[in-house]
Amino acid sequence: MGNVVIVGRAANIITAKLQNAFHVRLIAAYDIRMKRIVQRYSITEKEAGDFIKREDASRKNYVKSNFYKDIDDPNLYHLILNTGLMSYEETARVITDAVINKYHEKFFPKEEILY
């Protein structure tokens, strides 16, 4: 009914057939993810490592058992970004630019373009 961002397990699979959907996967190296979780939740590295392993397995199993897909399949995404190599601002800019580029007509209808 409008412009939305859906974040969650299998959102890319659930919306795969929608014409205006754009699917992004954010990844980062294990050590970077661990440091971020330690800082965000004030937990130990061991707890953060256990959390990452548990969450990764849970996400993978959920998608596999409910949708028969592999969450790591790059064909399920328009864009995969390594947030360990980019700032949050850079990541947001790349996603924004990619969406605007892909759906240019939605953002700039022909009658509004000045030549």
Phi, psi and omega in degrees: 000347181193191179273121182221160171244124179250120180245129177158172181297125175070012177303322179294328180281318180298323183260013186302327183268359178284133184294328185258016180277148177224120189253125182237138172241131178255129180232166173198157178298151183306313183295325178290316178300318181297314179300318180296320181289320176302313180293313185294319187254000180052054178237172180284165177297322178297314178299319179295317178299317177297319179299313181299313180299317181294313181295316179300314180295318180297315179297313181298315181294320180299311181295317181295314185282332182262333185233357178058037179236160176258117183303335181274000180289113182295342179288352179274357187230147171283327189211135174236125183239138177267101182287352174283344181251000182222152174286167177298322179295316178297318179299313179299320180294317180297316179296313179302311180298319181295317179295314179297319179296315182292320184247042184309316182299329179290325182273328183226078179304150185309320183292345180264349182283128178260126181259000000 
